[in-house]
Amino acid sequence: GPMTTVQDLGRSAFLDRGVPLSGALDPFACRVANLLVGNHEGAAVLEITVMGPTLEALAPADIALTGADMGMTINQALVRGWRTVRVNPGDIIRIPRAAQGCRAYLAVTGGIDVPLMMGSRSTFVRAKIGGVQGRGLIKGDILHRGAGSLLSRPRELTGEWIPQYAKEI
């Protein structure tokens, strides 16, 4: 995707020193994605803007896509958002583009494992800090996941709790 970054809930402890919060622009969707896969709500996720990436799973993991309705496929099979799905090595995850909303969040078992920078894993592109070398993801990046256990059964957020995102930005 044109702008997929690693985000968590941000770095609020440095606002008084001029360091912006960074973090997920839709904290609700970020938190829910993490809770669906069994992470703590502030674990690092991928924040996907307008159009998503194509990813290959290198290890077993539970994943969940929340936020904007981007439509996700795993090995070309459509997978609905706001629920967990298990991926295995070699599975191809495609997240095409937003039909409604602007940003989606992909959580993975254990969270995205990138170095902490001032207490956060969030990417702040203008300052080139956090995430993967302070930038959006590019083709060929390999992301590791943190320690975490696979779920014994899938989880799902029911429709009454899922926000409605507008088609217009």
C-alpha positions as CSV (number, residue, x, y, z in Angstrom):
1,G,0.0,0.0,0.0
2,P,1.1,3.6,-0.5
3,M,1.3,4.3,3.3
4,T,1.3,1.3,5.7
5,T,3.0,2.1,8.9
6,V,3.6,0.5,12.3
7,Q,1.5,2.2,15.0
8,D,0.4,1.7,18.6
9,L,-1.4,4.1,20.9
10,G,1.3,6.7,20.7
11,R,4.0,8.4,22.8
12,S,2.2,10.9,25.0
13,A,5.0,11.2,27.6
14,F,7.0,13.5,25.3
15,L,4.5,16.1,24.2
16,D,6.0,18.7,26.5
17,R,9.3,18.3,24.6
18,G,7.8,18.8,21.2
19,V,7.5,15.2,20.2
20,P,4.1,14.6,18.6
21,L,1.8,11.8,20.0
22,S,2.0,9.7,16.8
23,G,0.0,6.5,17.1
24,A,-3.2,5.1,15.6
25,L,-5.6,7.7,14.1
26,D,-8.5,5.4,15.0
27,P,-7.6,4.2,18.6
28,F,-10.8,2.2,18.9
29,A,-10.1,0.1,15.8
30,C,-6.5,-0.3,16.9
31,R,-7.5,-1.5,20.4
32,V,-10.2,-3.9,19.1
33,A,-7.8,-5.5,16.5
34,N,-5.3,-6.2,19.3
35,L,-8.0,-7.6,21.7
36,L,-9.3,-9.9,19.0
37,V,-5.9,-11.6,18.5
38,G,-5.3,-11.8,22.3
39,N,-2.8,-8.9,22.6
40,H,-2.9,-6.1,25.1
41,E,-4.7,-3.2,23.6
42,G,-1.6,-1.1,23.0
43,A,0.4,-3.6,21.0
44,A,1.9,-2.4,17.7
45,V,-0.3,-3.0,14.6
46,L,-0.1,-2.1,10.9
47,E,-2.1,1.1,10.1
48,I,-3.2,0.9,6.5
49,T,-4.2,4.1,4.7
50,V,-6.7,3.9,1.8
51,M,-5.0,1.0,0.0
52,G,-3.4,-2.0,1.6
53,P,-0.4,-4.2,1.2
54,T,0.1,-7.8,0.1
55,L,1.8,-9.8,2.8
56,E,3.1,-13.4,3.1
57,A,2.9,-15.1,6.5
58,L,6.2,-16.6,7.5
59,A,4.9,-18.2,10.8
60,P,1.6,-19.3,12.2
61,A,-0.4,-16.3,13.7
62,D,-3.9,-15.1,14.4
63,I,-4.7,-11.8,12.6
64,A,-7.6,-9.4,12.7
65,L,-8.4,-6.5,10.4
66,T,-10.5,-3.6,11.8
67,G,-11.3,-0.1,10.9
68,A,-12.1,0.9,7.3
69,D,-13.8,-1.7,5.1
70,M,-10.9,-2.7,2.8
71,G,-11.9,-6.3,2.1
72,M,-9.1,-8.8,2.9
73,T,-8.3,-12.1,1.2
74,I,-6.2,-14.9,2.4
75,N,-5.1,-17.1,-0.5
76,Q,-7.8,-15.4,-2.6
77,A,-10.6,-16.3,-0.2
78,L,-12.5,-13.3,1.1
79,V,-12.3,-12.8,4.9
80,R,-14.6,-10.4,6.7
81,G,-13.1,-7.8,9.1
82,W,-13.5,-7.4,12.9
83,R,-12.8,-11.1,13.5
84,T,-9.7,-13.3,13.9
85,V,-8.4,-15.7,11.3
86,R,-5.4,-18.1,11.5
87,V,-2.7,-17.8,8.9
88,N,0.1,-20.3,8.3
89,P,3.5,-20.0,6.6
90,G,3.1,-19.3,2.9
91,D,-0.4,-17.8,3.2
92,I,-0.8,-14.7,1.1
93,I,-2.8,-11.8,2.7
94,R,-4.1,-9.1,0.4
95,I,-5.8,-6.0,1.6
96,P,-7.0,-4.1,-1.6
97,R,-8.5,-0.7,-0.9
98,A,-11.0,1.1,1.2
99,A,-14.6,0.9,0.2
100,Q,-15.7,2.9,3.3
101,G,-13.4,4.7,5.7
102,C,-9.8,5.6,5.3
103,R,-7.6,3.6,7.8
104,A,-7.6,0.0,8.7
105,Y,-5.6,-1.9,11.4
106,L,-4.1,-5.3,11.1
107,A,-3.1,-6.9,14.4
108,V,-1.1,-10.1,14.6
109,T,-0.5,-12.5,17.5
110,G,2.1,-10.9,19.8
111,G,2.0,-7.5,18.1
112,I,4.5,-6.1,15.5
113,D,7.9,-6.4,17.0
114,V,9.9,-3.2,16.2
115,P,12.2,-1.3,18.7
116,L,10.6,1.0,21.2
117,M,11.4,4.6,20.6
118,M,10.5,6.9,23.5
119,G,8.1,4.3,24.9
120,S,6.3,3.6,21.7
121,R,6.6,1.6,18.5
122,S,4.6,4.1,16.5
123,T,6.0,5.5,13.3
124,F,6.4,9.3,13.0
125,V,7.4,9.7,9.4
126,R,8.3,13.4,9.4
127,A,10.8,12.9,12.2
128,K,11.9,9.4,10.9
129,I,11.4,7.7,14.2
130,G,9.7,4.5,15.3
131,G,8.3,1.7,13.3
132,V,10.5,0.4,10.6
133,Q,13.3,2.9,10.2
134,G,10.8,5.7,10.8
135,R,9.1,5.2,7.4
136,G,6.2,3.4,5.8
137,L,6.6,-0.2,4.8
138,I,8.2,-1.0,1.5
139,K,8.4,-4.1,-0.6
140,G,10.7,-6.7,0.9
141,D,10.4,-5.6,4.5
142,I,10.3,-8.5,6.9
143,L,8.3,-7.9,10.1
144,H,8.6,-10.0,13.2
145,R,5.9,-10.6,15.7
146,G,6.3,-10.5,19.4
147,A,5.7,-13.4,21.8
148,G,2.2,-14.5,22.0
149,S,0.0,-17.6,22.1
150,L,-2.4,-18.6,19.3
151,L,-6.0,-18.5,20.2
152,S,-7.9,-21.7,21.1
153,R,-10.9,-20.4,19.0
154,P,-11.6,-17.4,16.8
155,R,-13.0,-14.2,18.2
156,E,-15.4,-11.7,16.5
157,L,-16.9,-8.3,17.3
158,T,-20.6,-8.3,16.7
159,G,-22.2,-5.9,14.3
160,E,-23.8,-3.6,16.9
161,W,-20.3,-2.6,18.1
162,I,-18.7,-2.0,14.7
163,P,-18.5,1.7,13.8
164,Q,-20.0,2.8,10.5
165,Y,-17.4,4.6,8.4
166,A,-18.3,7.1,5.7
167,K,-17.6,6.6,2.0
168,E,-16.4,10.2,1.7
169,I,-13.2,11.3,3.3
